[in-house]
């Protein structure tokens, strides 16, 4: 039981460090690419569940185009969550 808890704490610390290094914000997929150990987190949904309980991590909805280099016929876009570290009120 203790091993599972510690693993989640280590991964959450790595997520926080990754978001602190990128103040503009990252999507879950981008955070996964930048994590030092990718074995602990299986996919973006797992990462979002880990972020859910963290303090000072905020999210905002951002529109993304699936094909950024050429225009699609209908101008299709979809929204994703972008996470960022908000150090206002953070405890040190």
Backbone torsions as a table, in degrees:
resi	resn	phi	psi	omega
1	UNK	NA	-41.4	-178.3
2	UNK	-67.5	-35.9	-179.0
3	UNK	-63.4	-39.0	179.2
4	UNK	-65.9	-43.4	-180.0
5	UNK	-62.6	-44.2	-178.8
6	UNK	-66.0	-36.1	179.2
7	UNK	-64.3	-41.7	179.0
8	UNK	-65.1	-37.4	178.7
9	UNK	-65.6	-40.7	179.3
10	UNK	-64.4	-43.5	-179.7
11	UNK	-66.7	-41.0	178.5
12	UNK	-63.9	-35.9	176.8
13	UNK	-65.8	-39.8	177.4
14	UNK	-65.8	-38.6	177.6
15	UNK	-64.1	-44.2	179.1
16	UNK	-62.2	-43.1	178.3
17	UNK	-63.6	-38.6	178.6
18	UNK	-64.3	-42.5	-179.7
19	UNK	-72.2	-32.3	175.3
20	UNK	-65.3	-34.5	-179.8
21	UNK	-74.0	-18.4	-179.4
22	UNK	-124.5	84.0	-173.8
23	UNK	-68.1	-17.2	-180.0
24	UNK	-75.2	-17.7	179.0
25	UNK	104.4	152.9	-179.3
26	UNK	-139.0	150.3	171.8
27	UNK	-81.3	169.5	-178.2
28	UNK	-61.5	-38.9	178.1
29	UNK	-64.2	-39.4	178.2
30	UNK	-68.7	-36.4	177.3
31	UNK	-65.4	-41.6	178.8
32	UNK	-58.6	-40.4	179.8
33	UNK	-65.4	-29.9	-174.4
34	UNK	-96.0	-6.8	179.8
35	UNK	-68.5	138.6	-179.9
36	UNK	-67.1	-39.3	177.7
37	UNK	-118.3	110.4	-175.9
38	UNK	-91.8	-0.5	179.9
39	UNK	-71.3	-31.4	-173.2
40	UNK	-75.5	-22.8	-177.7
41	UNK	-119.8	127.2	-173.6
42	UNK	-85.5	-40.6	-178.3
43	UNK	-156.4	-176.8	-175.6
44	UNK	-66.4	-32.8	178.6
45	UNK	-66.7	-41.0	176.8
46	UNK	-62.4	-42.4	178.9
47	UNK	-63.0	-42.1	179.7
48	UNK	-63.5	-36.7	177.5
49	UNK	-68.1	-36.1	176.6
50	UNK	-67.8	-36.9	-178.8
51	UNK	-71.3	-28.4	-173.8
52	UNK	-52.3	-38.6	-176.6
53	UNK	-94.3	5.3	-174.6
54	UNK	-86.5	142.2	177.5
55	UNK	-83.5	150.1	176.0
56	UNK	67.0	9.6	173.5
57	UNK	-104.4	118.0	-178.7
58	UNK	-109.8	160.9	176.7
59	UNK	-132.4	152.1	175.3
60	UNK	-139.4	151.6	179.4
61	UNK	-87.4	133.0	-178.2
62	UNK	-130.4	139.5	176.5
63	UNK	-84.1	134.8	-178.1
64	UNK	-130.2	140.2	174.5
65	UNK	-95.9	133.2	-178.9
66	UNK	-67.8	-23.3	-179.2
67	UNK	-125.3	86.3	-172.8
68	UNK	-71.8	-17.2	-172.4
69	UNK	-95.8	-15.4	175.2
70	UNK	-143.0	154.0	-173.7
71	UNK	-83.2	133.3	176.7
72	UNK	-85.4	167.6	-175.2
73	UNK	-65.3	-38.8	-176.0
74	UNK	-105.9	4.9	-179.4
75	UNK	64.2	43.9	-174.2
76	UNK	-67.1	133.3	172.9
77	UNK	-138.5	160.1	173.8
78	UNK	-141.8	163.3	-177.1
79	UNK	-105.6	144.4	176.3
80	UNK	-132.3	161.9	175.3
81	UNK	-85.1	131.4	174.4
82	UNK	-113.2	126.1	-176.5
83	UNK	-101.5	143.5	177.4
84	UNK	-146.0	156.2	-180.0
85	UNK	-92.1	124.2	179.1
86	UNK	-109.8	104.7	-175.0
87	UNK	-85.6	4.6	176.6
88	UNK	-70.2	117.9	-177.8
89	UNK	83.5	11.3	-179.5
90	UNK	-74.6	142.9	177.9
91	UNK	-90.5	132.5	-179.8
92	UNK	-114.3	NA	NA
